[in-house]
């Protein structure tokens, strides 16, 4: 007998903490399909339309909206309510002239932040892996499932850096190295969603992982593991951050 594969159902009580839902209202919630983000780091497009933005009241209405090609994710039309969207994704509603970037709050929940139309043409991607492939080319694996293949004469990047990627073409527009003075924040852990200026980078040792000290915009300093840090700007943020997180 062949393998059944993963479950196609998801109970609300078992939904990831990134989901902003009433967990005891109903038993089940739509499960994200396989895509650019993992289950733990994504919400469905239907959940965004119905429960967060409240543009639709039911799943049937959400399906109708998507079938009319009224929603774009990272510049591409998406028609499935279970399509997974995650951190830094750009969701556009051309008919309304409204654009949102998906960020994360201090409770590790994915939230939409309304942005200007000029900002919809790019996103920031964190480098998660680096591999040398045939021909001596370097392939970078990004946090949203993308792969950026650097030209031979291109600059050498490192894990933890952020790349500015054009939408929907996926071309490299710029990069931000991990160094002191850049704007960054934690995307997991107890300091999740707190943005600020990198003050110190503590290299990993034999039995400990690398740490980063960040002076948050709220005036408090904190230490977070290097693997949790997402860089969003050099001397200033390259993207719009929630005002309540900047105060």
C-alpha positions, 0 to 999 in steps of 0.5 A, a space after each residue: 500500500 502506498 504512502 498516504 502523505 500528509 494530512 489535508 486537514 488542520 484543526 484550529 487548535 493545532 494551527 501555528 501561532 502565526 495565525 490570527 484566528 478564533 481557535 474555538 469558534 470552529 473545529 477546522 481551518 483551511 490548511 495551506 497548500 505546499 508552496 514558498 513558505 512552510 506551514 509554521 511560517 505562513 497563512 492562507 490567502 483565504 484567511 487573509 481575505 476573510 479573517 484579517 482584512 475582512 474583504 470577504 465574509 465566506 470562503 465562497 466569496 473569497 474564491 469568487 474574488 480570486 477567480 476574477 484575478 483581483 489579487 496578486 502575490 509578489 506581482 503574480 495572480 493567485 487564484 487558490 484560497 489555500 495559497 500560502 503567504 508569508 513574511 515579506 510577501 507583497 499582496 496587491 489588490 489592483 482594483 482598490 489600489 491597495 497594497 500590503 506587505 506581510 510582516 510579523 508582530 511581537 506575538 509572532 503573528 503574521 500581519 498585513 502592513 499597508 504600503 505605498 504603490 512605489 514599494 510594491 515592486 520589490 521585496 526583501 529576502 533573507 539568505 538561508 543557504 549558500 551552495 556552489 554548483 556546477 561551473 563554480 556558480 553560487 546558488 543562494 536559497 532565500 527564505 521564501 523558497 526562491 533561489 538566486 543564482 549569482 553570476 561568476 563576476 558577481 559579489 559574494 554574499 553570506 548567510 543572514 544577509 538580505 537581498 532586494 528582489 524585484 517583483 515579479 521578475 526576481 532580479 537583484 536590485 541591491 543587498 544589505 550585509 549583516 554588520 553593525 549599524 543596519 536596521 534589523 529585527 527578530 522574526 522569532 523568539 521572545 523578542 519577535 517583531 522588535 525592530 531597531 539598530 544592530 549594535 553588536 554581532 557576537 560570533 559563534 563559538 564552539 558550543 554557542 551560536 552567534 548572537 546579535 545585540 539590537 537597540 530597538 526603536 522602543 529604546 530597549 536593547 536585547 540579544 537574539 540568536 543570529 538565525 532569528 535576525 532579518 535585516 530590513 535596511 542600512 542606515 534606514 528601513 528600506 520597507 515600511 514598518 508598523 508605526 506602533 513598532 517604531 515608537 
